[in-house]
Amino acid sequence: MPTPALIPVEQWLVPHLEVDDAGARLAFHIQDVFNYHGYDAAGGVVLGFRLLQKAITCLSSERPLQRRALHVFTAFPGLGFRDCVELITRAVTENRFTVDTQFTQTQAQEGVQGRLHFAFSHLEKTVVLSPIHGALSADFIALGRANFSLQQQQDWRNAKFALANTLLTAHPDDVIRVLA
């Protein structure tokens, strides 16, 4: 069975974002996150990048968001998402990143674990985001929850790359919705 792969970089839509770090602009490309995290959670990496892009637009559209002023609360424990946030904002090591998989007070759909609820706070503003309903299909979630046989492991890896490729070809506004 062939190894799953990402689509060519030339096909990635909006693959950059910028943040402010003590007055200096830092630019990140989605590939930077893959270089940091690896490819095990390809879908989570791209989801995290799209969520951060949407959060930046909502919270700091006039100028780059101050990376060390962003706080994140989520009900989703995905490592690709976590590492994306860490690389771009340093929120994990600076204790501005909170995960509560038991949090259910949300309209966000269930994920493989927890719910796809992402609250970003920057200075005095907060926005709550989630992927559009159906972005993670019921089949995707069921596969992620399965007791993995060797075939299911390969199917799960393929599904994560398929999700990444879908998100790579979409604008953040088309795949991420504002809940509050």
C-alpha positions in Angstrom: 0.0 0.0 0.0 1.4 3.4 -0.9 2.5 5.8 1.8 0.1 8.8 2.0 1.5 12.1 1.0 0.6 15.8 1.1 -0.4 17.5 -2.1 2.3 19.6 -3.8 3.2 22.8 -1.9 2.2 24.9 -5.0 -1.4 23.8 -4.4 -1.5 24.9 -0.7 -3.9 27.8 -0.3 -2.8 30.6 2.1 0.1 28.7 3.6 1.5 31.7 5.6 0.7 33.7 8.7 2.5 36.4 10.6 2.7 37.2 14.3 4.5 39.9 16.3 7.3 39.0 18.7 8.4 42.0 20.8 8.1 44.3 17.8 9.6 41.9 15.2 7.4 40.3 12.7 7.7 36.5 12.5 6.4 34.7 9.4 5.4 31.0 9.5 4.6 28.7 6.7 2.6 25.5 7.2 5.8 23.5 6.3 7.5 25.1 9.4 4.9 23.3 11.6 5.5 20.0 9.8 9.2 20.5 10.3 8.6 21.0 14.0 5.9 18.3 14.6 6.4 15.7 11.9 3.7 14.1 9.8 2.0 11.8 12.3 -0.9 14.2 12.9 -1.0 15.9 9.4 -4.6 16.7 9.7 -4.2 18.2 13.1 -1.2 20.3 12.0 -3.2 21.9 9.2 -6.3 22.3 11.3 -4.2 24.1 13.9 -2.8 26.4 11.3 -6.2 27.2 9.8 -7.6 27.9 13.3 -4.7 30.2 14.1 -5.2 32.1 10.8 -8.9 32.6 11.6 -8.2 33.6 15.2 -5.6 36.2 14.0 -8.1 37.6 11.6 -10.8 37.8 14.3 -8.6 39.1 17.1 -6.0 41.3 15.5 -6.9 42.2 11.9 -5.3 45.6 11.9 -1.7 44.4 12.8 0.1 41.1 13.6 -1.1 39.4 16.7 1.3 39.5 19.7 2.3 35.9 19.8 3.1 35.9 23.6 -0.3 37.5 24.4 -2.4 34.7 23.0 -4.2 32.3 25.4 -5.8 29.1 24.2 -8.5 26.9 25.7 -9.6 23.8 23.9 -11.5 20.6 24.5 -9.4 18.8 21.8 -6.1 17.1 22.9 -4.7 16.6 19.4 -0.9 16.8 19.3 -0.7 18.3 15.8 -2.9 21.2 16.9 -0.9 21.6 20.2 2.4 21.7 18.4 1.2 24.2 15.8 0.1 26.6 18.6 3.3 26.0 20.5 5.6 26.8 17.6 3.8 29.9 16.6 2.8 31.3 20.0 4.9 29.5 22.7 1.6 29.2 24.6 2.2 25.6 25.8 5.6 26.3 27.4 4.4 29.6 28.8 1.3 28.0 30.4 -1.2 29.9 28.2 -2.6 26.6 26.7 -5.4 24.7 28.5 -7.0 21.4 27.4 -10.1 20.0 29.0 -11.5 17.0 27.2 -14.4 16.9 29.6 -15.7 20.3 28.4 -19.1 19.8 26.8 -20.7 23.3 27.0 -20.3 24.0 23.3 -22.0 23.6 20.0 -18.8 22.2 18.5 -18.9 18.6 17.2 -17.2 15.8 18.9 -13.7 14.8 17.7 -11.8 11.6 18.1 -11.2 12.7 21.6 -13.0 15.7 23.3 -14.8 18.3 21.2 -13.6 20.5 18.4 -13.9 23.7 20.6 -11.1 26.2 20.4 -11.2 29.5 22.3 -8.5 32.1 21.6 -8.0 35.1 23.8 -5.7 38.0 22.9 -5.5 41.0 25.1 -9.1 42.0 25.8 -10.8 39.9 23.1 -11.9 36.3 22.8 -13.1 34.3 19.8 -14.4 30.7 19.9 -13.8 28.7 16.8 -14.6 25.3 15.4 -14.2 23.5 12.1 -17.4 23.6 10.0 -19.7 20.7 10.7 -18.8 17.7 8.7 -15.1 18.8 8.2 -14.3 15.7 10.3 -16.7 13.0 9.1 -18.4 10.5 11.3 -16.3 7.8 9.5 -13.1 9.8 10.3 -14.0 10.0 14.0 -15.0 6.3 14.2 -11.8 5.2 12.5 -9.8 7.3 15.0 -11.6 5.7 17.9 -11.1 2.1 16.6 -8.8 -0.5 18.2 -6.2 -0.5 15.5 -5.4 -3.5 13.4 -2.5 -3.1 11.0 -5.0 -2.2 8.2 -6.9 0.3 10.4 -3.6 1.9 11.3 -2.9 2.5 7.6 -6.5 3.6 7.0 -6.2 6.1 9.9 -2.9 7.5 8.5 -4.5 7.9 5.1 -7.5 9.6 6.6 -5.3 12.1 8.5 -3.5 13.0 5.3 -6.7 13.2 3.4 -8.0 15.7 6.0 -4.7 17.7 5.7 -5.0 17.8 1.9 -8.6 19.0 2.1 -7.7 21.7 4.6 -4.6 22.7 2.6 -6.8 23.6 -0.4 -9.3 25.6 1.5 -9.3 29.2 2.8 -9.6 29.4 6.6 -12.9 31.3 6.2 -14.3 28.3 4.3 -13.4 25.6 6.9 -13.4 27.4 10.3 -16.6 28.9 11.8 -17.0 31.3 14.7 -19.1 30.0 17.6 -18.8 33.1 19.8 
